[in-house]
C-alpha cells in the first residue's frame, strides 16, 4: 500500500550554525544576507524578532547559537563592531543580535525602538531587504 506523506504547515527557517560548516564565520554569514538574526538556541525573543521582521515583509536569516559556540561567536561579533568603529559599541554582545545590511543594528530593544519610531523600514530598504 501507499503511505501518505504528512503535510507540514510550517518549516523552520532557522539554520543551525554547527551544521553550516566550519568556514561559516559571522562575517561571511552577515555579508551574504541582508538581514540576519543571531540568537541562542530556543530563545523566544528571536521568535519575536523574526515575527516583527516577517510582518514588515522581510525574511531574515535566523541562526541558532548553542551554548558551547556562544563565547566564540560573541567574540567575533565584538571584533566586527569594534573594527567598524561604531560609536557606543563597547564590544559586549547580548543575544539576540540583528544585522541589517552587513552592519550590527542592535538587539531586541533597538529593533523595537526603531519600529516604533519609524526608522526600521528605511533601514531595511537601504539594506535591500525591502523593495517597496
N, C-alpha and C positions, 0 to 999 in steps of 0.2 A: 504494500500500500504506500501511497504517497504521504509524506509528512509535511504539514503546513509550516511555513517559515513564519515565526511570530512577527507581528507588525510593531515596530518601535516608533513611538511618537516623539521621542527625544533622544538625540545622540549627543553626548557631551562633546563640546568643542575644546575642552581643556586638554593640553598636551603635557605629559609628564616630562620634566627636564631630564630625568635619569634615563629615559628611553630615547631622548633626542640625540644622543651620541656624545662622545667625549669632546668633539670640536664645537659643540653648541655653546658658545660663550654668550654672556649677556649682551655684549656689544654687537655680536652678529645677529642675535635674535631681535634686538631693538632696531638695527639698521634694515632688517628685512621686512618689518611690519610697521604700518602706520600707527597703530595703537596696540600697546602691549600692557597686560596686567600681570605682574609677578606677585604671587601670594603664597602663603603657607597652605600646604595640602589640607583640605577640609575647612578652609576659612569661610565663614558665612559672609564676611564683608566683601570678599572678592565676588561673591554671587551678587551682592547689591550693586557693586561697580559694574559688573557685566550687564545686569538688567538696565541700569541707567544708560549705559552706552548703547545697548541694543535699542532702547527707547528713542535715542537720537538717530538711529539708522546706521550705527557703526557696529561692525562685527569684530570685536577686539580679540587678539590672540591672548589666551589665558594660560599661563604656565604655573603649574603647581610645584612648589619647592618643598622638599622633605626636610625634616629636622637636621639630618646629617649634612645636607647640602647648604643649609641656611647661612652659616658663617662665611663660606666661600663666595656665595652669590651676593651677600650683603657687602662683602669687601670689594667685589667687582663693581657693584653699583656705586659705592662710595668713591672709588677711584674714577669712575666715569663722571660723576658730578663734580668732584674736585678738579679734574682735568679740564672740564668745560669752564671753570671759573665762575660759576653761577653764585651770585651774592646770596647770603643767608643759608647756604648749604654747608653744614659742618661735617659732612661725610657720614653721619649716622643715618641708618636706614630703618624704617618701620614698615613692615608689610601690612597690607598690600600697597604696592607702589605702581604708579601708572606712568608709562612713557608715551608721549604723543609727538609724532614727527621726529623721532630719534632723540628727543630730549626728555629728561625727567620732568613730568608735570607735577607730580606730588602724590599724596596718599588720598584716602577717602575724604578727609576734611577739605582738602584743596579742590578736589573734583566737585564735591557738593557745593562749595562756596562759588566756584566758577559757574556751575549750573544755575544757581540761584541768581547770581549777578549778571548772567547772560554772556559770560566770557568763554564758556566751554565750546559753544557752537562755532564761533570764529576760529578758535584754536584747532578744532577738528577739521574745519575747512582748509586752513592753512597747511595742515599736515597731509591733506589729500584723502582723508578718511570719509569726508562728506563731499558730495558733488553738487548738491542743490543749495 
